[in-house]
Amino acid sequence: MIPVLAADELRLVLTTCADLARAEACARALLEARLASCVSIVPGCKSMYWWQGELQTSSECQLLIKTALPKLVELARQLPGLTGFEVPELLALPISEAGTEYLDWLLVKLRSP
């Protein structure tokens, strides 16, 4: 049985990958597993962060993953292997705009075919 998802369960997950090839592979894997309905890739992102006591700077691709709350546990389990990062970014933000055709489309695409 396909679980029924509600618009208030939709989430925008932010993560990064080190390069475009890995970002595209990550997006494809998440989409094929139905853990995301859409992934937008923003190349050329510059990140500055603390890692192992040192200030780091790197070029990355930002991924904007549209998913739903029930999918987050499995998505979080897969992200380290997909992003290549030991501690991948995983920020899940609620999507608050309700009642649009786009949100309905997101919900439909998260269900199995």
N, C-alpha and C positions, 0 to 999 in steps of 0.2 A: 504494500500500500504506500502511495506517495504521501508524505506528510504535508499538511496544509500549513503554509507560511503566511504570516500577516505582515503588513507594511511596517508595523512598529518593530519588527524583528530585523529589518534591513540594517546593514552596517557597511561603512566605508572603512576598509582596512588599508593602512599605509605600511609599506615596507620598501626596502631598497635592494638592489642587486649591483654588483660591481661593474657590470658591463651590459650592453644591449643584448648580446647573444644569450646570456644567462637570464636576463629579464624576460625575453621572449619565450625561452624554454619554461621558465617558472609560470608565466601567464598561461601558456598552452596546457601545462600539466594541471593547473588549478581549474581551468575551463573544462578539460576532458573528464576530470573527476567530479564535475558539477559542484565544486567547492566555491565557485565564483560564477556570476552571470556575465560579468564584463570586467576586463582589466585594462586600464589605461596606463601606458608607459610614457614617462617623461624623461627623456635622456638629457644628459648634460647637467645634472644636479650636482652641486658642490656641497659636500657635507663636512662639517667640522665637529669633532667630538673628542671626549676623553676615552682612551683605551689603554689599559695596563699602565696607568699613571702618566701617560704622555698625551699631549694634545696632538690629534691627528687631523689631516685634511685629505679627502679623497674625492674623486669624481665617481658618481654613481648614477644609476637610473632609479627614479622614484616610481613605484607601482601604486596605483589607486585601484584597489580590489573591491568590487561591489559583491557583497555576500549577505548571509543572514546569520543571526545568532546561533541557531542549531549547528551551523557548519564550522563555527570558530574553533572548536576543540581539534577537529581533524586538520583544519587549515594550519593551526599553530603547530601541530605535530609534524606536518610536512615541510613547513617553511625553512628550517635550518638546512635540510638537504637540497632544497630548491634554490635558495638564495646563495648558498655557499658561505654564509656567515655563521660563526659559532653562536652569536647572540643576535638573531635578526630583529630588526624593527618590526613590531607588531602593535600598532595602535588601532583599535576598533572604535570608530565613532558612530553614534546613531545617526541615521538619515531621517531628518525630521519632516521634510516636506511630504505630505500624504495626498493621496487621491489623484495622482497624475498617471497618465498612460505609461510613462517611463518606469515608474515604480511597479506597476502591474507587469510590465515586460520583464523587469529584474526578477520578480517573484516566479514567473513562469519559467524562466531560463535556469533557475536553480533546481528545478525538478528534473528527475530522470526522464530521458526521451521516451 
